[in-house]
Amino acid sequence: MIELPLRPAVLVPIVALAAVIIRQIFFAGPKLPKLPIVGAKEGDWFPTLQAKWRNTMNFKAAMMEADTKYRDQAVILPLFGWSNVVLLPRSEIQFVNEQPDSVLDMHTQAIEALQIDYTCTDPYLVHNPVHHKIITTTLTNQIGNLVPDVAEETAWGFERHWGSPSDYQEVCVYDTLRKIVGCVTNRVFVGKPKCRDPDLLEVGMAYAQDVPLYSQLVKMIWKPLRPFVAPVITLPIRFRTRRFESIIIPEIQQRLAAYDARQNDPEKKSSPDHERNDFLQWTLKQAKESGDPYMWQPKTLAGRILLLNFAAIHTSSFSITNAVLDLASSKQEYIDELRAEIEGVLAEQGGQWNKRAIAKMEKLDSVMRESARKNSFVTVGMNRAVVAKDGVVTPSGVRIPHGATVVVPSYVVLQDSTVYPDAQEFKPFRFAEQRSDESVEYVKRAAKAFATTSNEYLAFGHGRNACPGRFFAANELKLILAHIVLNYDIKLLPSRPRNMWFGLNRIPPMQATISIKKRAR
């Protein structure tokens, strides 16, 4: 037998690289305006392709180059997994924010970036995101009513994953907190007892990891071939989706039957509503009221819950992990001051967690905003697809064609000492001090809250397309951090474990640990 000189394990990356080069040369998409290319160097034979490699391997350097060399002008930002991206200067953030969806569209860009038509088993759920209305209305309006449930689930989660050690014990911050965030978030999504089902949580988190990964693989395939090849590549996603459905559909069927029974019984229909107060119940009711049978199919409802897990759990887990590591590597007096505020406000509220109590904890809010500023996952923001037929012309006169993507800087702004004095330093009460300055008008002081967005703070996006669930997420994260500060002592770290760059994303150190012990209260 003649042995092949190249085995499949060697051939795969070679073929993939060849496919990327061919795609870059022959299928590069809309022709971008002649602008500086971030990451390109004099003498490059393939400046865009070589810049893609450099920028993907060191995106932080790419951001710093764009900000120092080209701060006031638009540039081309090559990156593997992204194509035809124009980075606009920070002076044009407001311009992007003001463009209608018929010109610059976030939804179209997200569908393309995550290759939703292949990574989601029912793409219509994303193309028709009716659940967004529930997030912006019902979920936001119910935050106060949900606080006791969130507090109860938080206590349960920490008892299960951190326990009550009488002496210091080591815990992996991200691994344990993502499980706690998972059960707390799903307490609001699907209620008890499903929110504590470890299989549901693991499948939901695995799905959230798979979608970004497999979307990158799909984008390496020539577009005409994707309908044939992508379904094979994304099989693991389909398996996870089926597994998630098998876990949650029995609960959905039970609720559908109960809902129909109430609607068919005049006495029960007119009696006070004793339905569950969680997202599954709200979306079920919305589906029934739509009159469209597709909307209340169990798979449809299960798919919406899975998408919520994808959108919520990972980002919240990153946020709380960063906040805990920031506090653990700061000063004990900061923790003591924060603890004093939490205990004082709770005493005023009779020891009960409620929306008013969380709102009064301005130092707690400041810690979360400052941690988000220092460690935001969002390194470039307001990603928008140019959908206007004739493209769009920026204030600086650059015409960006239809089909391209525009982004604006976020990381470099959040780390800029001219915007945030001593930006490289973690100042936990930076924003609480600004909010307490009564010489500043109330509206400007209120704009320093954790969930409030601005051109200089894109951690949740900005404008009408800002994260719709940010107000709930902010309350949930603050309550979780408050529980830690009240109930555990943390052995201070000598230095802050460094965040990691994964392409254009900045994530907390997944393996970082801290030593904690239960406090006697």
C-alpha positions in Angstrom: 0.0 0.0 0.0 1.3 3.5 -0.9 1.0 5.9 2.0 -0.2 9.4 1.0 2.4 12.1 1.7 -0.2 14.3 3.4 -2.7 12.9 5.9 -6.2 14.3 6.4 -5.2 16.1 9.6 -2.6 18.0 7.6 -4.8 18.5 4.5 -7.7 20.1 6.3 -6.0 23.3 7.4 -4.2 23.6 4.1 -7.5 23.3 2.2 -9.2 25.7 4.6 -6.4 28.3 4.1 -6.6 27.8 0.3 -10.4 28.4 0.5 -9.9 31.6 2.5 -7.3 32.9 0.0 -9.6 32.0 -3.0 -12.5 33.6 -1.3 -10.5 36.7 -0.6 -9.3 37.1 -4.2 -12.4 36.1 -6.1 -15.4 36.4 -3.8 -14.5 39.4 -1.6 -18.0 41.0 -1.7 -18.7 44.7 -2.3 -15.8 46.9 -3.2 -14.9 49.1 -0.2 -13.7 52.7 -0.6 -10.0 53.4 -0.7 -9.1 53.7 3.0 -6.2 52.8 5.2 -6.1 49.1 6.1 -5.5 48.4 9.8 -2.8 45.8 10.2 -1.3 46.1 6.7 2.4 46.8 6.4 4.5 48.3 3.6 5.7 45.5 1.3 2.8 43.1 1.9 1.9 41.1 -1.2 -1.7 40.5 0.0 -2.2 43.5 2.4 -5.8 42.7 3.3 -5.2 39.0 3.9 -2.0 39.5 5.8 -3.7 42.2 7.9 -6.6 39.8 8.6 -4.0 37.3 10.1 -2.3 40.0 12.2 -5.5 41.5 13.5 -7.1 38.2 14.4 -4.0 37.1 16.3 -3.7 40.5 18.1 -6.9 42.4 18.0 -5.9 44.7 20.8 -2.9 45.9 18.8 -5.2 46.5 15.8 -7.6 48.6 17.9 -4.7 50.6 19.3 -3.2 51.2 15.8 -6.6 52.4 14.5 -7.0 54.8 17.4 -3.5 56.2 17.4 -2.8 56.4 13.7 -6.3 56.9 12.3 -8.4 58.2 15.2 -10.3 60.8 13.1 -10.9 58.8 9.9 -12.6 55.7 8.7 -10.4 52.6 8.1 -10.8 49.1 6.7 -10.7 46.5 9.5 -9.8 43.0 8.1 -10.6 40.1 10.4 -11.1 36.4 9.9 -14.7 35.6 10.2 -15.7 39.1 9.2 -15.7 40.6 5.7 -16.0 44.1 4.3 -15.8 45.8 7.7 -15.3 49.6 7.9 -14.3 51.0 11.3 -15.7 54.5 11.7 -14.0 57.1 14.0 -15.4 57.7 17.5 -16.6 61.1 16.3 -19.2 59.3 14.1 -20.7 57.1 16.8 -23.7 59.4 17.1 -24.1 59.3 13.3 -24.4 55.5 13.3 -26.8 55.7 16.2 -29.1 58.1 14.3 -29.4 56.0 11.1 -32.7 54.2 10.5 -32.8 50.5 10.1 -33.5 51.0 6.4 -29.9 52.4 6.1 -27.8 50.6 8.8 -29.4 47.5 10.3 -28.2 45.6 13.3 -30.5 42.7 12.8 -29.2 41.9 9.3 -25.6 42.1 10.5 -26.3 39.7 13.5 -28.0 37.2 11.2 -25.0 37.2 8.9 -22.4 37.2 11.6 -23.9 34.2 13.4 -25.0 32.5 10.1 -28.5 32.1 11.7 -29.9 30.3 8.7 -27.6 27.4 9.4 -26.8 27.6 13.1 -30.4 27.9 14.2 -32.7 24.9 13.5 -35.6 27.3 13.1 -34.2 30.6 11.6 -37.7 32.1 11.6 -37.4 32.6 15.4 -34.6 35.1 14.7 -36.0 36.6 11.5 -39.2 37.3 13.4 -38.1 38.1 17.0 -41.5 38.7 18.6 -40.0 37.8 22.0 -38.1 41.1 22.0 -41.3 42.9 22.7 -41.8 40.8 25.8 -38.3 41.6 27.0 -38.7 45.4 26.5 -42.3 45.4 28.0 -43.3 42.6 30.3 -39.8 41.5 31.6 -38.7 45.1 32.3 -42.1 45.9 34.0 -41.9 42.8 36.1 -38.4 43.4 37.5 -39.8 44.5 40.9 -42.1 41.4 41.2 -39.3 39.1 40.2 -36.7 40.3 42.8 -37.8 37.8 45.5 -37.5 34.9 43.1 -34.1 36.0 41.9 -32.9 36.5 45.5 -34.1 33.0 46.5 -32.5 31.4 43.5 -29.3 33.3 44.1 -29.1 31.9 47.7 -29.8 28.4 46.4 -27.2 28.6 43.7 -24.5 29.8 46.0 -25.3 27.2 48.6 -25.0 24.5 45.9 -21.9 25.7 44.2 -19.9 27.6 46.9 -21.4 26.1 50.0 -20.7 27.3 53.5 -17.0 26.7 54.2 -15.9 27.7 57.7 -12.3 28.1 56.4 -11.0 29.4 53.1 -11.6 27.1 50.1 -10.7 27.7 46.5 -13.4 28.1 43.8 -13.1 28.6 40.1 -14.8 31.9 39.6 -16.1 31.6 36.0 -17.1 27.9 36.2 -19.1 28.3 39.4 -20.7 31.6 38.6 -21.9 30.6 35.1 -23.8 27.8 36.8 -25.3 30.2 39.3 -26.2 32.7 36.6 -27.7 29.9 34.6 -30.1 28.8 37.4 -30.9 32.4 38.4 -31.6 33.5 34.9 -33.7 30.4 34.1 -35.7 31.0 37.3 -37.1 34.0 35.3 -37.2 32.2 32.0 -38.8 28.8 32.9 -39.4 29.0 36.7 -38.9 26.3 39.3 -38.0 23.4 39.3 -36.8 23.4 35.6 -34.4 26.2 36.3 -32.4 23.8 38.5 -32.2 21.0 36.0 -28.4 20.6 35.4 -29.0 19.1 31.9 -31.1 22.0 30.8 -28.4 24.5 32.0 -25.5 22.5 30.5 -27.2 22.1 27.1 -28.1 25.8 27.0 -24.5 26.9 27.8 -23.0 24.5 25.3 -25.3 25.8 22.6 -24.2 29.3 23.4 -20.6 28.2 22.9 -21.3 26.3 19.7 -23.1 29.0 17.7 -20.2 31.4 17.4 -17.8 28.6 16.7 -19.7 26.9 14.0 -20.8 30.2 12.4 -17.1 30.9 11.8 -16.7 27.5 10.1 -19.8 28.1 7.9 -18.5 31.5 6.8 -15.3 29.8 5.4 -17.5 27.9 2.9 -18.2 29.6 -0.5 -21.7 31.0 -0.2 -23.3 28.9 -3.1 -22.1 25.7 -1.4 -23.4 26.6 2.1 -26.9 25.1 1.8 -25.3 21.7 1.0 -22.3 21.7 3.4 -23.4 23.8 6.4 -26.1 21.4 7.6 -23.4 18.7 8.0 -21.0 21.0 9.8 -23.7 22.2 12.2 -24.9 18.8 13.2 -23.6 19.2 16.8 -25.8 22.3 17.2 -28.9 20.3 16.0 -28.2 17.6 18.4 -28.0 20.1 21.3 -31.2 21.7 20.1 -33.0 18.4 20.1 -31.7 17.6 23.6 -32.9 21.0 24.9 -36.3 20.4 23.4 -36.6 17.0 25.0 -35.9 18.5 28.4 -38.3 21.5 28.2 -41.1 20.4 25.9 -42.9 18.3 28.6 -43.2 21.4 30.7 -44.4 23.4 27.7 -47.1 20.8 26.9 -48.3 20.8 30.5 -48.6 24.6 30.5 -50.4 24.7 27.1 -52.9 22.2 28.4 -53.5 24.2 31.6 -53.8 27.4 29.5 -56.4 25.9 27.2 -58.3 24.5 30.2 -58.6 27.9 31.7 -59.7 29.5 28.5 -62.4 26.9 28.0 -63.8 27.2 31.5 -65.8 30.4 31.9 -65.4 30.3 35.7 -61.6 29.8 35.6 -61.3 32.4 32.8 -62.9 35.1 34.9 -61.1 34.2 38.1 -57.9 36.0 39.3 -54.9 35.0 37.2 -52.8 32.3 39.0 -50.5 31.7 36.0 -46.8 31.3 36.4 -44.9 34.6 36.3 -42.0 33.8 34.0 -40.9 34.3 30.4 -42.2 30.9 29.2 -45.7 31.8 30.4 -45.5 35.2 28.9 -44.4 34.0 25.5 -47.0 31.2 25.6 -49.7 33.7 26.2 -48.4 36.0 23.5 -48.4 33.0 21.1 -52.0 32.1 21.9 -53.2 35.6 21.5 -51.5 35.9 18.1 -53.9 33.3 16.6 -51.0 31.7 14.7 -50.7 27.9 15.6 -47.0 28.0 14.6 -46.3 30.4 17.5 -47.5 28.0 20.2 -46.0 24.8 18.8 -43.9 23.3 21.6 -40.7 23.4 19.4 -41.3 27.1 18.7 -41.6 28.0 22.3 -38.6 25.8 23.3 -36.6 27.5 20.5 -37.3 30.9 22.0 -36.2 29.8 25.4 -33.0 28.4 24.0 -32.3 31.7 22.2 -32.7 33.5 25.4 -30.2 31.3 27.1 -27.8 32.0 24.2 -28.3 35.7 24.6 -28.2 36.1 28.3 -26.2 33.5 30.2 -22.7 33.9 28.7 -22.6 37.7 28.7 -23.9 37.8 32.3 -21.4 35.2 33.4 -18.6 37.2 31.9 -19.8 40.4 33.7 -20.1 38.9 37.2 -16.8 37.0 36.8 -15.0 40.2 36.0 -16.6 42.1 38.8 -15.6 39.5 41.4 -12.1 39.3 40.1 -11.9 43.2 40.2 -13.0 43.3 43.8 -10.8 40.4 44.8 -7.7 42.1 43.5 -8.6 45.6 44.8 -8.5 46.7 48.5 -10.3 45.4 51.5 -11.6 48.8 52.4 -13.5 48.9 49.1 -15.2 45.6 50.0 -16.0 46.9 53.5 -17.4 50.1 52.1 -19.6 48.2 49.7 -20.8 45.8 52.3 -21.7 48.7 54.6 -23.9 50.2 51.9 -25.7 46.9 51.2 -26.3 46.2 54.9 -27.5 49.8 55.5 -30.0 49.8 52.6 -31.3 46.3 53.5 -31.8 47.4 57.1 -33.9 50.3 55.8 -36.0 47.8 53.8 -36.6 45.5 56.8 -34.0 43.0 55.5 -36.0 42.3 52.4 -34.7 42.4 48.8 -36.8 44.5 46.5 -36.4 46.8 43.5 -36.2 49.9 45.7 -33.3 48.4 47.7 -31.3 47.5 44.6 -31.9 51.0 43.2 -30.6 52.7 46.3 -27.3 50.8 46.2 -25.4 53.3 44.1 -21.9 52.0 45.1 -22.9 48.5 44.1 -24.2 49.9 40.8 -20.9 51.8 40.3 -18.8 48.6 40.9 -20.7 46.8 38.1 -20.4 49.8 35.7 -16.7 50.3 36.4 -16.0 46.6 36.0 -17.9 46.6 32.7 -15.9 49.7 31.6 -12.6 48.0 32.4 -13.5 44.6 31.0 -16.2 45.0 28.4 -16.7 42.0 26.0 -17.7 44.6 23.4 -14.4 45.8 21.8 -16.1 47.3 18.7 -19.7 48.3 19.0 -22.9 49.1 17.1 -22.2 46.6 14.4 -24.5 47.4 11.5 -25.0 46.1 7.9 -25.3 48.7 5.2 -28.7 47.8 3.8 -29.5 51.0 1.8 -29.3 50.2 -1.9 -27.0 53.1 -2.6 -24.9 52.6 0.5 -24.4 55.3 3.1 -22.2 58.5 3.1 -20.6 59.3 6.5 -20.2 62.8 7.8 -16.6 62.8 6.7 -17.7 62.1 3.1 -16.8 58.4 2.9 -19.3 56.3 0.8 -19.7 52.8 2.2 -21.4 50.4 -0.2 -24.5 48.2 0.3 -23.5 44.9 1.8 -20.6 46.2 3.9 -20.5 46.3 7.7 -19.7 49.3 9.8 -18.5 49.3 13.4 -17.3 51.9 15.9 -14.6 51.8 18.6 -15.5 50.7 22.1 -12.5 49.3 23.8 -10.2 52.2 23.1 -12.8 54.7 24.3 -13.5 52.8 27.6 -9.7 52.7 28.2 -9.1 56.4 27.3 -8.0 58.5 30.3 -9.2 61.7 28.5 -12.7 60.2 28.8 -12.3 58.3 32.1 -9.6 59.8 34.2 -7.0 57.2 35.3 -8.7 54.8 33.0 -6.3 52.0 33.6 -7.1 51.9 37.3 -10.1 50.1 38.7 -12.0 52.7 40.7 -15.1 50.9 42.1 -16.9 54.0 43.2 -16.0 56.2 40.2 -19.6 56.5 39.1 -21.2 56.6 42.5 -19.2 59.7 43.2 -20.4 61.3 40.0 -24.0 60.4 40.8 -23.7 62.0 44.3 -22.4 65.3 42.9 -25.5 67.5 43.4 -23.9 70.4 41.5 -24.6 68.3 38.3 -28.2 68.2 37.0 -30.1 65.0 37.8 -30.4 63.7 34.3 -26.6 63.8 33.8 -26.0 62.1 37.2 -28.6 59.4 36.4 -26.8 58.7 33.1 -23.9 57.1 35.1 -26.0 54.1 36.1 -24.8 50.6 35.1 -27.5 49.9 32.5 -27.5 53.4 31.0 -25.8 53.6 27.6 -23.9 56.5 25.9 -21.5 57.2 23.0 -18.7 56.6 25.5 -20.2 53.5 27.1 -21.2 50.8 24.6 -21.1 47.8 27.0 -24.8 47.3 26.3 -24.9 48.9 22.9 -26.6 52.2 22.5 -29.8 53.8 21.2 -32.9 52.0 20.1 -30.9 48.8 19.5 -29.3 48.7 22.9 -29.6 45.3 24.7 -33.3 45.0 25.5 -32.8 43.0 28.6 -30.1 45.1 30.2 -32.3 46.5 33.0 -33.2 43.0 34.2 -29.6 41.8 33.7 -28.3 44.8 35.7 -30.6 44.0 38.7 -29.8 40.3 38.6 -26.0 40.9 38.5 -26.1 43.4 41.3 -28.1 41.1 43.5 -25.6 38.3 42.8 -22.6 40.5 43.6 -24.4 41.8 46.8 -25.0 38.2 47.9 -21.3 37.4 47.6 -20.2 40.6 49.5 -22.7 40.0 52.3 -22.2 36.2 52.7 -18.6 35.5 51.9 -15.1 36.7 52.8 -12.7 36.8 49.9 -8.9 36.4 50.3 -7.5 39.2 48.3 -5.4 38.4 45.3 -1.9 39.9 44.8 -2.8 40.9 41.2 -5.8 40.8 38.8 -5.7 37.7 36.6 -5.5 38.9 33.0 -8.3 38.8 30.6 -7.9 36.9 27.3 -8.5 37.9 23.7 -10.3 35.5 21.5 -10.4 37.2 18.1 -12.2 40.5 18.6 -13.7 39.4 21.9 -12.2 40.1 25.3 -13.2 37.5 27.9 -12.3 36.9 31.6 -9.7 34.3 32.6 -11.8 31.1 32.6 -9.5 29.2 35.0 -9.0 32.0 37.6 -9.7 31.0 41.2 -10.3 32.8 44.5 -10.4 31.6 48.1 -13.7 32.2 49.9 -15.2 31.4 53.3 -18.7 31.9 54.7 -19.3 35.0 56.8 -21.1 34.8 60.1 -24.0 37.3 59.8 
